[in-house]
Amino acid sequence: MRSLVALAALVGALAGAGPASAAVSFHSPSGNIRCLIAAKTYTRCDITNRDWRPPPKPRTCEFDWGNTLEVGLRGRGRFGCVSDAVEPGRVLPYGEAIARGRFRCRSRRSGMRCVNTRNGHGFALSRERVRRF
């Protein structure tokens, strides 16, 4: 009976760890950039203050435009049309990185850089500039 209880506890712990490790929210030390890595689908960062101009808002975008960058399973980094905001999560100190699934983001004094590690596509985002690759 004891081993059955131990096994049930282990299965419960592993089941609880799955969703928590599948997605993570974090922000730059300045608080200007907030990001989310959803390990199986995409990475997204929102920026509050920026000195650059985004491309024109597409006609198909009904929501907010210009402050969100994202990279998915395929293709280059792109601007996102969003109706929500990324939760702040924990601070990602400068020089440190977070990885989930195929996505990795690194916080630097020069901004946040997020990449799909399988194809090398992503974006770099800071108050001064944005780059999609």
Steps between C-alpha positions, in 0.01 A plus 500: 500500500784738584654459155163573339467824700860595410433428133182711507692788662775476236249499214320800653826690539603429143158598367517825694848577366397466136287810442715719724811415303327532161458879518688772682458878530787734582611861457812706451658656811377842382145364472466643149488160327268217607523158337327164489640173373230244421732207435291317244382794291669840518691770684370853539634823647314826565683831534356799686729786392675512162681756286444320166199480272329169415388421147151620404214320673348236269134543411437151635613600851206597720704528821819663630792525260864603520608405852508120468755277328463125468661195344322172441582150387567617144611822341677816605423719796199724437286768654192371678142623500388447859208574729674422827827559683769266626502456878824630657618169647844497656799723424745355249831662603729642232726228361261217586278291272184293525427207269185295459462245224653641183491864618764699689509864612804683633486824697774752430554864589448562127156331506333160470587245231270201440568215260344180371809283550398250232495746209689804635211741442395756758526863603706746702311773680605810692385856559740618227441241226323187382636229271319200355690206357 
